[in-house]
Amino acid sequence: YGKISLVEDFEDEEDDLTDLVAIRQNYLKRQALLNDTAIEQQEQQAKAAPAPVELTDYYIKLFFVPQDSQKPEESATLECYLVNDSSYRLFFTVSQWGAGNYVKTISYGELEEDTKRSIKTYRREELNRIGKLKINLILFKPANYVPAPAEDFTLEISPLKFVRRGSFLENEFFDQPAVVFTLATDKEEILQLQQAREALEENLKIEKPATPVKSSPKNATSQQRLDHEPEIIDLHADAILDNTTGLSNGEIIQAQLARFEIALDLALHSNRRQRLVFIHGVGSGKLKHEMKKLLAAKFPKIRYQDASFKEYGYGAMMVFIG
């Protein structure tokens, strides 16, 4: 009466502990099974779901921005910027080639997508000695991504670019016009046009104009016939670019202006009188406006007018050379 059996109490506690262990083990087994099922479902959904659209656009540029925006070709200093206009992040090095087989690092680091960074401030006298820059670029993303090619090359910079007002271009990254170099892009057509223009500028610096050949009356008649027939250059995007997919309107206009300028340079150095007809189309009128600006800035002595509607339709400009 009123006594407690210690043995019975101990045995009950053991039974309770045994039950708790069994319950915990069963719970863990069920939990593991649920986890395995969930993982399997996720894997099946991943296989069934379409791959996400991966952005692979990139446009890496080097800008030389003048301190004096009113007279950029006379500005005492220019700030050099690296612009990463892309969906990738960027590892970069910009170095200066020395007199020997070595380079001196100017700037290096990581640049996030859609950002820019000041590389160096150049005094005008330094631009005459800038010569060649060594460029290294590696594009990447923190997560899974479509790889883009690494770039490792030497950029040759002519000091003449910084004394020509026409070399300073309006752009969307700075309020001032700037000298722009495209370092890398997935838009190969734009890069090829820029390289063609730079190669042409380089050739025009070293080639002497050919001495005109005195022609006989027979040859003169042939020459007059050639001069009378204008050369027609179509500036429509599909006429000068293999593919315009992914290009903005501004990038297309830059390509059209590059083609326009190359044609003018070649005509000016052909040493003969001629007429060029550029088919620019109607559209918004932006391209025609930019063509006139380029003519005023780089070719102020060239005469031009709207071409005959009867012969070329609306949206054509005739340029007179010589």
Order of alpha helices (4+ residues) and beta strands (2+ residues): alpha-beta-beta-beta-beta-beta-alpha-beta-beta-beta-alpha-alpha-beta-alpha-alpha-beta-alpha-beta-alpha-beta
